[in-house]
Amino acid sequence: MPGLLNLRMTTRKRWLILIVLLIVAGIGGYPWMNPQPTDQKNQATVSVIVDDIEENVTAQGKLEPKEYVDVGAQVTGQLQKLHVDIGDNVSAGQLLVEIDPRVYAARVQADEANIRNLQAQLAGQQANVVFARQQYERNRELKKSKGVSEQDFQNSEFNFKKAVATADSIQAQIEQVQSTLTGDRTNLGYTKIFAPMDGTVVTRTARLGQTLNANQTTPLIMQLAKLDAMTVRAQVAEADVMRLKPDLQVYFTTLGSGDRRWQGTVRQILPSPEVVNNVVLYNVLVDVDNHDRQLMTGMSTQMFFVLGSAKQVPLIPVAALGERLPEADNDKGRAYRVREVTADGVREATVHVGLRTRRFAEVRDGVEAGAKLVTISRQDDTTNGKKKDRGYPGAGVPRL
């Protein structure tokens, strides 16, 4: 019995040892059955295709009317009548607003009464001037024959000159009050505000019955704008603004516009930048037609400043561009080294590229359309060989 038991235990040990050896052998042979990827496995090929390309600068923008004017009050008073509302179209010279005119009308009446009073005084003083002149001239003739004393002659001369001076003073007072009257009449006219141009009422900040105080700042009542032409104020980064220039072609889209693009041109690049979160941005103004009134003030836009475009030209994915060769640049463009797959293997070639985007570059010489080029993916590529850039020319090509 003990011998049989020892035999069974020995058999179990043998089977256990055999199983362990098989496991160790399997682990050791796994690398041979599943070799680690090499650089060759990380290589991919892309094709030189024929398609359209457009090089542009992108930016965000806001829409605003090209021509607009803020309508404000130049006098203080209560807003008595509003003749237009938001959205109304108005013509130049149309009455928009009336401010309570009673205070200014009273000032005009007072000035007019003061002028009439001074004119009456002037008329009386002018009669004194005539009388004083007559006395002076008579005494001057009598003085020649010594028919009047020297003192009487001097008194008549003094009275004449004084009468003339008093008349001149009253005339100056009339002119002063006339100036005040002109100002008060102007202020009375300001109580009625007329449209300075044709346009549409886009905002109205004042309300009926509101008291407007124009002593310190001009109170804003409404804004008129011509909406048939709009301006996009685009903010372009300092790294890109030097590539732009006036009259450059631009197109843009808006939220909710679908596939529609609006076309325009650069009107002006403002020289003073805005700094937003330590980023220097320059305002670029772009004019666009808006006769269909689809564009509205304040809309956000995605701008595309077209630096150049080409139709049906050979394109190479940027990932296939190798070392930059500035010494080989020429009038055809910038030079790069690429690796082309041929029937005899992989060869190095130099290509010149023209227009370039983030994904593709225009090939002007060096390789032909249809050529296969090698690109090396990054070792830390987390896509593990999955297709990239779906929907773009040359994307998702088979790997070597």
C-alpha positions in Angstrom: 0.0 0.0 0.0 2.7 2.5 0.8 4.4 1.7 -2.4 1.3 2.4 -4.4 0.8 5.7 -2.7 4.3 6.8 -3.5 3.9 5.9 -7.1 0.8 8.1 -7.4 2.5 11.1 -5.8 5.5 10.7 -8.2 3.2 10.6 -11.2 1.4 13.9 -10.0 4.7 15.6 -9.6 5.7 14.7 -13.1 2.5 16.0 -14.6 2.8 19.2 -12.6 6.4 19.8 -13.7 5.4 19.1 -17.3 2.6 21.6 -17.1 4.9 24.3 -15.7 7.4 23.7 -18.5 4.7 24.1 -21.1 3.6 27.4 -19.6 7.2 28.7 -19.5 7.8 27.6 -23.1 4.6 29.3 -24.3 5.5 32.6 -22.6 9.0 32.5 -24.0 7.8 31.8 -27.6 5.1 34.5 -27.7 7.5 37.2 -28.9 8.5 34.9 -31.8 4.9 34.3 -32.8 3.9 38.0 -32.3 6.9 40.2 -33.1 6.8 43.8 -31.9 6.1 46.5 -34.5 9.1 48.1 -36.0 9.6 51.4 -37.7 8.7 49.7 -41.0 5.3 48.8 -39.6 4.7 52.4 -38.5 5.3 53.6 -42.1 2.3 54.6 -44.3 1.9 55.6 -47.9 -0.2 58.6 -49.2 -1.0 59.4 -52.7 -0.4 62.6 -54.7 -3.9 63.4 -55.8 -5.4 66.1 -58.0 -7.9 68.4 -56.4 -8.6 72.1 -55.5 -6.7 73.9 -52.8 -7.2 77.3 -51.0 -4.7 79.0 -48.7 -6.5 81.3 -46.2 -6.3 83.0 -42.9 -9.2 82.3 -40.6 -10.6 84.6 -37.9 -13.7 85.4 -35.8 -15.8 88.5 -36.5 -18.9 90.5 -35.6 -21.3 92.1 -37.9 -22.2 95.8 -37.6 -23.8 98.4 -40.0 -21.4 100.0 -42.4 -23.1 103.4 -41.9 -25.0 104.3 -38.8 -25.6 107.3 -36.5 -26.5 107.7 -32.9 -29.4 110.1 -32.5 -29.1 112.1 -29.2 -30.6 115.1 -27.5 -28.8 118.4 -27.5 -31.1 120.1 -24.9 -32.4 119.0 -21.5 -36.1 118.3 -21.1 -38.8 115.7 -21.0 -39.3 113.4 -23.9 -42.7 114.4 -25.1 -43.3 112.5 -28.3 -41.7 109.5 -30.1 -42.8 109.3 -33.7 -40.9 106.1 -34.7 -40.3 102.6 -33.3 -37.6 100.0 -33.6 -37.5 98.6 -37.1 -39.1 101.6 -38.8 -37.6 102.9 -42.0 -37.1 106.6 -42.0 -35.9 109.2 -44.5 -33.6 112.1 -44.0 -35.4 115.1 -42.5 -38.2 113.0 -41.0 -39.4 114.1 -37.5 -38.3 111.5 -35.0 -38.6 113.0 -31.5 -40.1 116.0 -29.7 -38.8 117.3 -26.4 -41.0 119.6 -24.2 -40.3 123.1 -25.8 -42.0 125.4 -23.2 -38.8 126.4 -21.3 -37.0 127.3 -24.6 -40.0 129.0 -26.1 -40.2 131.2 -23.0 -36.6 132.2 -23.3 -37.1 133.1 -26.9 -40.1 135.3 -26.0 -38.1 137.0 -23.2 -35.2 137.7 -25.7 -37.6 139.1 -28.2 -39.2 141.4 -25.6 -35.8 142.6 -24.4 -34.8 143.4 -28.0 -38.0 145.5 -28.5 -37.3 147.4 -25.3 -33.7 148.1 -26.4 -34.8 149.2 -29.9 -37.2 151.6 -28.3 -34.4 153.0 -26.1 -32.2 153.3 -29.2 -34.9 155.2 -31.1 -35.1 157.7 -28.2 -31.4 158.0 -27.9 -31.0 158.6 -31.6 -33.4 161.6 -31.2 -31.1 162.9 -28.5 -28.2 162.5 -30.8 -29.9 164.6 -33.5 -30.8 167.3 -31.0 -27.3 167.3 -29.5 -25.7 167.6 -32.9 -27.9 170.6 -33.8 -26.9 172.4 -30.6 -23.2 171.6 -31.2 -23.3 172.8 -34.8 -25.1 176.0 -33.9 -22.7 176.8 -31.0 -19.8 176.1 -33.3 -21.0 178.8 -35.8 -21.8 181.3 -33.0 -18.4 180.7 -31.5 -16.8 182.2 -34.7 -18.5 185.5 -34.1 -18.1 185.1 -30.3 -21.9 184.9 -29.9 -21.5 182.0 -27.4 -19.1 181.5 -24.6 -16.4 178.9 -24.7 -18.1 176.9 -21.9 -21.4 176.7 -23.6 -19.7 175.5 -26.8 -17.8 172.8 -24.8 -21.0 171.6 -23.1 -22.8 171.2 -26.4 -19.8 169.3 -27.8 -19.8 167.0 -24.7 -23.5 166.4 -24.9 -23.3 165.5 -28.6 -20.5 163.0 -28.1 -22.2 161.5 -25.0 -25.5 161.0 -26.9 -23.6 159.2 -29.8 -21.8 156.9 -27.3 -25.1 156.1 -25.5 -26.7 155.2 -28.8 -23.7 153.0 -29.7 -24.0 151.2 -26.3 -27.7 150.5 -26.8 -27.0 149.2 -30.3 -24.3 146.8 -28.8 -26.8 145.6 -26.2 -29.3 144.8 -29.0 -26.7 142.8 -30.8 -25.8 140.9 -27.6 -29.5 140.0 -26.9 -29.9 139.2 -30.6 -27.1 136.6 -30.2 -28.8 135.2 -27.1 -32.0 135.0 -29.1 -30.3 133.1 -31.9 -29.0 130.6 -29.4 -32.3 130.2 -27.7 -34.1 129.8 -31.0 -31.5 127.1 -31.9 -32.2 125.3 -28.6 -35.9 125.6 -29.3 -35.3 124.0 -32.7 -33.4 121.2 -31.0 -36.5 120.2 -29.1 -37.6 118.6 -32.5 -35.1 116.0 -33.6 -35.1 115.0 -37.3 -33.5 112.1 -39.1 -29.9 113.0 -40.3 -30.0 110.3 -43.0 -32.1 107.5 -44.6 -32.0 104.4 -42.5 -33.7 102.0 -40.1 -34.2 102.4 -36.4 -32.1 99.6 -35.0 -32.2 100.6 -31.3 -34.2 102.9 -29.1 -32.9 103.5 -25.6 -35.1 106.4 -24.4 -38.7 106.1 -23.4 -41.7 108.4 -23.6 -41.9 110.7 -20.6 -38.2 110.3 -19.7 -36.3 113.4 -18.7 -33.1 113.8 -20.8 -30.2 115.6 -19.2 -27.8 117.1 -21.8 -25.7 119.2 -19.4 -22.8 116.7 -19.1 -23.2 114.1 -21.9 -25.4 113.8 -24.9 -28.3 111.4 -24.0 -28.7 108.7 -26.6 -32.2 108.3 -27.8 -31.9 105.9 -30.8 -29.6 104.6 -33.5 -30.2 104.8 -37.2 -28.4 102.5 -39.6 -28.3 101.6 -43.3 -28.7 97.9 -43.4 -28.2 97.4 -47.1 -24.5 97.3 -46.5 -22.8 95.7 -43.5 -19.3 95.6 -42.1 -17.6 92.7 -40.4 -15.1 93.6 -37.7 -12.8 90.6 -37.7 -10.1 90.1 -35.1 -6.9 88.7 -36.7 -3.9 87.5 -34.7 -0.7 89.4 -35.0 1.0 86.4 -36.6 -1.4 86.5 -39.6 -2.3 90.2 -40.0 0.8 91.0 -42.0 -0.4 88.6 -44.7 -3.5 90.6 -45.3 -4.0 93.7 -47.4 -6.8 96.0 -48.5 -9.1 94.7 -51.3 -8.3 91.1 -50.4 -11.1 88.7 -51.2 -12.9 87.3 -48.1 -15.8 85.0 -47.5 -17.5 84.1 -44.3 -20.3 82.1 -42.8 -22.6 82.7 -39.9 -24.3 80.4 -37.3 -27.4 78.9 -38.9 -26.5 80.0 -42.4 -25.9 76.4 -43.6 -23.7 76.2 -46.7 -24.3 79.8 -47.7 -21.2 82.0 -47.9 -21.1 85.8 -48.1 -18.5 87.4 -50.2 -16.7 90.7 -49.4 -13.4 92.5 -49.6 -11.0 94.0 -47.0 -11.8 97.7 -46.6 -9.3 98.6 -43.9 -6.8 97.1 -41.4 -6.9 99.3 -38.2 -3.4 100.0 -37.0 -4.2 100.0 -33.3 -4.6 96.5 -31.8 -6.8 95.1 -29.0 -5.2 92.9 -26.3 -7.5 90.1 -25.1 -6.1 87.8 -22.5 -2.6 88.8 -23.4 -3.3 88.0 -27.1 -2.7 90.8 -29.6 -5.6 91.1 -32.1 -6.0 93.6 -35.0 -9.4 94.6 -36.3 -9.9 94.1 -40.0 -13.0 95.7 -41.6 -14.7 93.8 -44.4 -17.7 95.3 -46.3 -20.5 93.0 -47.6 -23.7 93.6 -49.5 -26.9 92.9 -47.5 -29.8 93.9 -49.7 -31.7 90.8 -48.8 -31.4 91.8 -45.1 -30.3 88.3 -44.0 -27.3 89.7 -42.0 -28.1 91.4 -38.7 -26.1 93.5 -36.3 -24.1 91.5 -33.7 -24.0 88.2 -35.6 -20.9 86.1 -35.2 -19.0 85.2 -38.3 -16.2 82.7 -39.3 -13.9 84.6 -41.7 -11.8 83.2 -44.4 -9.3 85.6 -46.0 -8.3 84.1 -49.3 -4.5 84.4 -49.8 -4.5 82.2 -52.9 -6.4 79.3 -54.6 -5.8 76.8 -57.4 -8.1 74.4 -59.2 -7.3 70.8 -60.0 -3.6 70.8 -59.1 -1.5 68.0 -57.6 -1.8 67.9 -53.8 0.4 66.2 -51.3 -0.5 65.6 -47.6 1.7 67.7 -45.3 2.5 64.6 -43.4 4.6 63.4 -46.3 6.8 66.5 -46.4 10.2 65.8 -45.0 13.1 68.0 -44.3 12.8 71.6 -45.4 15.5 72.6 -48.0 15.6 76.4 -48.1 18.8 76.4 -50.2 16.8 74.6 -53.0 13.9 77.2 -53.1 13.1 78.8 -56.4 10.4 80.7 -58.2 8.2 77.6 -58.1 8.0 77.5 -54.3 9.5 76.2 -51.2 11.6 73.0 -51.4 11.1 69.8 -49.2 12.6 66.3 -49.3 10.1 63.5 -49.7 10.3 59.6 -50.0 8.7 58.2 -53.0 7.7 54.5 -53.4 8.8 53.2 -56.8 9.0 49.7 -58.3 12.7 49.6 -57.3 12.0 50.6 -53.7 11.9 53.9 -51.9 13.8 56.9 -53.3 14.3 60.4 -52.0 13.1 63.3 -54.1 12.9 67.1 -53.8 9.5 68.8 -54.4 8.6 72.4 -54.6 5.3 73.4 -53.0 3.2 76.5 -53.5 -0.1 77.0 -51.7 -0.4 75.2 -48.4 -3.0 74.4 -45.8 -2.7 72.6 -42.5 -3.3 69.3 -44.3 -2.2 69.6 -47.9 0.3 71.4 -50.1 0.3 72.2 -53.8 3.0 70.2 -55.6 4.6 72.3 -58.5 7.3 69.8 -59.4 9.3 66.9 -58.1 6.6 64.2 -58.2 3.7 63.4 -60.4 0.0 63.0 -59.6 -0.7 59.4 -58.5 2.8 58.9 -56.9 3.0 57.1 -53.6 4.9 58.8 -50.8 6.0 57.5 -47.5 5.1 59.1 -44.2 6.2 58.0 -40.8 3.5 58.1 -38.0 4.4 59.2 -34.5 5.4 56.6 -32.0 2.9 58.0 -29.6 0.0 57.9 -32.1 -3.0 56.8 -30.1 -5.1 56.0 -33.2 -3.2 52.7 -33.6 -3.3 52.9 -37.4 -6.9 53.9 -37.7 -8.0 56.2 -40.6 -7.6 59.9 -40.1 -9.0 63.0 -41.7 -12.1 61.3 -43.1 -13.6 63.1 -46.0 -10.3 64.8 -47.1 -8.4 63.9 -50.3 -5.7 61.3 -49.6 -7.1 60.2 -46.2 -7.3 56.6 -45.0 -4.7 55.2 -47.5 -3.6 51.5 -46.9 -0.4 50.9 -44.9 2.7 49.2 -46.1 
